[in-house]
Amino acid sequence: MSSLDDIAIVVQQGNADTDSPSGQVLAILSEIESMLGALIDSGNTDSIDIRSLPMMPGDYEMLKKRLGQGEVSATVNALGPTQIQETGIHGVWWVTHYNADNDVMAEFIEVCQVPAMINTDMEDVQEGRGELNELILSN
Amino acid sequence: MSKKTTLQDHLKQQGISRRTFLKFCATTASMMALPPSMATAIAASLGKATRPSVIWLSFQECTGCTESLTRSHSPTLESLILGAISLDYHHTLQAASGTAAEAAREQVMKDNHGKYLLVVDGSIPLKDGGVYSTIAGMTNLDMLKEAAAGAAAIVAVGTCAAFGGIAHANPNPTGAVAVSEIIKDKPIINVSGCPPIPVVISGVLAHYLTFGTIPALDELGRPLSFYGDSIHDRCYRRPFYDQGKFAKTFDDAGARDGWCLYELGCKGPTTHNACATTKWNQGTSFPIESGHPCLGCSEPDFWDAGSFYSALSTPSADVSDWAGAAVVAGAVAGAAVGLNSLRKKSAAGKAHQKVTADDMDKGPGA
């Protein structure tokens, strides 16, 4: 919402650059580590709802900073953009769902090979084939 | 639109793709405070859900609950949810009025008998035959009884409908009571808060829509997914409480460093709600994050539970108990208090005047 953005706010980031991660951030990192273990051992995917976590001011920024940025980023346009970014840790994705006004609707850390939002559903593949066949027949 | 239309049909007609639906389900799971893994289950059941009829009755209330729901950012999941239900009667939002509106309500009740969801905001006055709040000449009490008879379930939105709320506060001139005081034979979901958080209102509706059942409730009839934890348990200032670091005034160094507001009267430890994680105003903040103690608005009788600015550990004795002692000690105490406040005033003049919880208690002019 632009009117809120218009208010000048100085965000104190804590000491994200220099200090070691806070207890909360360390706990989340450990949780992600065990999720990666489950993915390796049994192929189980999992995710964390970031908004369900009580975080100190600066924790969110620190968590994002610690995970870093990987090589894949994608945007899905579905009722507003969804930003999917692989973090610096392979298999750990940062998924942010925005609405059409660019407000964050939900935010997840997903531990998987490919986030479900990117995969094409087989039903959609069949529909796509049908559409392509119609296109070929009509010419 | 036909009421038989499923939500997925409804979304497809609006050109909404599978990915969008997945996103909708993921954000809905987040909104309902469910584990993210539930998104798949939501996708499966929401796809098949039909649009239930909803009747929304507003009784002795301030419309704050409706404001809370409708003033959330748009286009929203809330609006999608509202698109997914068939809101057939809501006298603040509907275009129809007068006899036509009441006739529509009666028609919906007849057509969907036993199946519609009844949403109520506001308390119900019982004193003097319920004359203190009427709609189209009908008392709230009669309208509630009539509408509840054919309802599948009732959602009591806001602290007034859930627990009596402000109107119920001492001395309760209208004899206001909660929905649950009147209706005993229907499942009632209490969505308390003054007002409730918008996503909590729509989250409960989404739960009903998704699973066709009422969610797990606490002993006060509130959905555990939103009211299972206390504000204190989920508060980002909790570590300061554990370390014994408390703000003593609203502008001391502790307050500036974001220390715990317990001593300034925070009711977080006894209040169950989702403010600390869901937050308000598009997730901007919640009262404690803005430096103010929690008032405990989602709890019964929060208005009568002593001062908002007294620490929970302060005994909240009845004023009448104090009256007798005050008369006896009056003459002496009166002089002493006068002297004391004079001394305080001059001290405050010399130093910077801090606003304390006591000052807030005394109200303006303290």
HADDOCK unambig.tbl for C-alpha pairs under 7 A between the chains (distance, minus, plus):
assign (segid A and resid 46 and name CA) (segid B and resid 37 and name CA) 7.00 0.50 0.50
assign (segid A and resid 47 and name CA) (segid B and resid 36 and name CA) 6.24 0.50 0.50
assign (segid A and resid 48 and name CA) (segid B and resid 36 and name CA) 6.79 0.50 0.50
assign (segid A and resid 49 and name CA) (segid B and resid 30 and name CA) 6.65 0.50 0.50
assign (segid A and resid 49 and name CA) (segid B and resid 36 and name CA) 6.39 0.50 0.50
assign (segid A and resid 51 and name CA) (segid B and resid 277 and name CA) 6.14 0.50 0.50
assign (segid A and resid 51 and name CA) (segid B and resid 278 and name CA) 6.86 0.50 0.50
assign (segid A and resid 52 and name CA) (segid B and resid 277 and name CA) 5.44 0.50 0.50
assign (segid A and resid 53 and name CA) (segid B and resid 277 and name CA) 6.53 0.50 0.50
assign (segid A and resid 54 and name CA) (segid B and resid 234 and name CA) 5.61 0.50 0.50
assign (segid A and resid 54 and name CA) (segid B and resid 235 and name CA) 6.16 0.50 0.50
assign (segid A and resid 54 and name CA) (segid B and resid 236 and name CA) 5.27 0.50 0.50
assign (segid A and resid 54 and name CA) (segid B and resid 276 and name CA) 6.98 0.50 0.50
assign (segid A and resid 54 and name CA) (segid B and resid 277 and name CA) 6.07 0.50 0.50
assign (segid A and resid 55 and name CA) (segid B and resid 236 and name CA) 5.40 0.50 0.50
assign (segid A and resid 56 and name CA) (segid B and resid 236 and name CA) 5.17 0.50 0.50
assign (segid A and resid 78 and name CA) (segid B and resid 19 and name CA) 6.66 0.50 0.50
assign (segid A and resid 78 and name CA) (segid B and resid 20 and name CA) 4.69 0.50 0.50
assign (segid A and resid 79 and name CA) (segid B and resid 20 and name CA) 6.35 0.50 0.50
assign (segid A and resid 100 and name CA) (segid B and resid 75 and name CA) 6.85 0.50 0.50
assign (segid A and resid 105 and name CA) (segid B and resid 27 and name CA) 6.46 0.50 0.50
assign (segid A and resid 106 and name CA) (segid B and resid 27 and name CA) 5.40 0.50 0.50
assign (segid A and resid 106 and name CA) (segid B and resid 30 and name CA) 6.55 0.50 0.50
assign (segid A and resid 117 and name CA) (segid B and resid 19 and name CA) 5.82 0.50 0.50
